[in-house]
Amino acid sequence: MFCLIGTFVYLSLKELFNEEIAVIATITSVMYMQSEVVQVFYDYVRMVDIFSCAATYFLIKAIKNDDRKKYFILAGIATSLFILTKQNMGLLFWIYSIILICSVSLVLRRSVKEKLIYFITGSIVPIFITIIFMLINGSLIPFFNQTGGEAVAAKGGILHILFNWIINNMSSFINTSKFSIICLACIIVSAIIKKEG
């Protein structure tokens, strides 16, 4: 599992930096992750890491290689496997991936519609196959009960899940918003300068 994570981290970093930096950053990242300082080791969490690193790599390849369709499809498949492994985090990753695709397309002034179609199609295929399989063996309803009803009840209800993070993190949000506003202003100014230049 750690070799696969390391492979995808290295391939992603190699697309952005030279090989030496990619190797050092990959070894450091994977050793840090394996030490379990970041999180407790569970097999499904490592699978989530593999799928998220794979999806990130394929998205980088798609963006860098003139929007190659196959990489958007592969990123969608990897994200879908993430969703099937851990639904709440997988869905967030899926949404942020769509935001990334739209943002990069906007900045580079490329069409976004086709990219989203390929990414979403790649996302749907594994989920559709899994649903069909579950329907055949009768596990679809128990799956939704466990990942939906029982999981939601165990966390204190849907309102607690959806909105309690706002209350818990309001002070941190206020403290970091000043820095975020400065960063956003710098990005907007850079984009205006680039557009005029």
Buried (B, 14 or more C-beta within 10 A) or exposed (E): EEEBBBBBBBBBBBBEEEEEEBBEBBEEBBEEBBEEEEEEEEEEBBBBBBBBBBBBBBBBBBBEEEBBBEBBBBBBBBBBBBBBBBBEBBEEBBEEBBEBBEEBBEEEEBEBEEBBBBBBBBBEEBBEEBEEEBEEEEEBEEEEEEEEEEEBEEEEEEEEEEEEEEEEEEEEEEEEEEEEEEEEEEEEEEEEEEEEE
